[in-house]
Amino acid sequence: MDPAPIYHQAHKYIETASGNKVSKLSTLAGSQNIILNGKTIIMEGCILRGDLATLKIGKNSIIREGAILRPPFKKFAKGVAFFPLHMGEWSKPLVSAFSMFGS
């Protein structure tokens, strides 16, 4: 059985030239380091941490309400290092700290 379709209110989203829909109620920190590859939906309440490292999100992905995407990190004696996050196409994460996810 297929899940029920999810509809959005167009006035609450910004649509980009490549068909991405980003909620006005989401938080994109370091937006210059966030790459959306087309037809991706970022729903309200999401936090994308591009200020720490590059986030690359594949086509047709849906970032659901309240999801938090931040790059993975490793602790060292002299501090913390963050690594790029790559999310495949058709992905639907909730909370993540992965380096690669999806196809």
C-alpha positions in Angstrom: 0.0 0.0 0.0 1.4 3.4 -1.0 1.7 6.1 1.6 -0.7 9.1 1.3 0.6 12.0 -0.7 2.0 15.0 1.1 0.9 18.4 0.0 2.6 21.7 0.8 1.4 25.3 0.9 3.2 27.1 -1.9 3.4 30.4 0.0 5.5 28.8 2.8 8.2 27.5 0.4 10.8 29.0 -1.9 11.3 27.2 -5.2 14.6 27.3 -6.9 15.3 27.2 -10.7 16.2 23.5 -10.5 12.9 22.6 -8.8 14.1 22.5 -5.1 11.5 23.5 -2.6 12.9 25.0 0.7 10.6 25.9 3.5 10.8 29.5 4.8 10.7 28.0 8.3 13.8 25.9 7.9 17.4 26.9 9.0 20.2 26.7 6.5 23.5 27.6 8.2 26.3 28.2 5.7 24.1 28.0 2.6 27.1 28.5 0.3 28.2 25.0 1.3 24.8 23.3 0.8 24.3 21.7 -2.6 20.8 20.6 -3.6 20.8 18.6 -6.9 17.2 19.1 -8.0 13.7 18.4 -7.0 14.7 18.2 -3.3 12.2 19.2 -0.6 13.4 20.8 2.7 10.3 20.9 5.0 9.7 23.2 7.9 11.8 23.0 11.1 14.8 21.4 9.4 18.3 22.4 10.3 21.1 22.0 7.7 24.6 22.7 9.0 26.6 23.8 6.0 28.7 26.0 8.1 30.6 23.0 9.5 31.4 21.3 6.1 29.9 20.7 2.7 26.4 19.1 2.5 25.6 17.5 -0.9 22.0 16.2 -1.2 20.9 14.1 -4.2 17.9 14.5 -6.5 14.4 13.8 -5.4 15.3 13.7 -1.7 12.9 14.8 1.1 14.2 16.2 4.3 11.2 15.8 6.6 9.9 18.1 9.4 12.4 18.6 12.2 15.3 16.7 10.5 18.8 17.8 11.4 21.6 17.3 8.9 25.2 17.9 10.0 28.4 16.6 8.7 30.2 13.7 10.5 33.1 14.6 12.7 36.2 13.1 14.4 37.7 14.2 17.6 41.5 14.7 17.7 43.8 15.7 20.5 44.0 19.3 19.1 40.3 19.6 18.3 37.5 18.4 16.0 37.5 17.9 12.2 34.3 17.8 10.2 34.0 15.9 6.9 31.7 16.4 3.9 28.3 14.8 4.0 27.0 13.2 0.7 23.4 12.0 0.6 22.2 9.9 -2.3 19.1 10.3 -4.5 15.6 9.5 -3.2 16.7 9.7 0.4 14.6 10.6 3.5 16.7 11.0 6.6 15.5 12.3 10.0 18.7 12.8 12.1 22.0 12.3 10.5 25.7 12.4 11.1 26.9 10.2 8.2 29.5 10.7 5.5 27.5 8.9 2.7 23.8 7.9 2.7 21.6 6.4 0.0 22.5 5.4 -3.6 
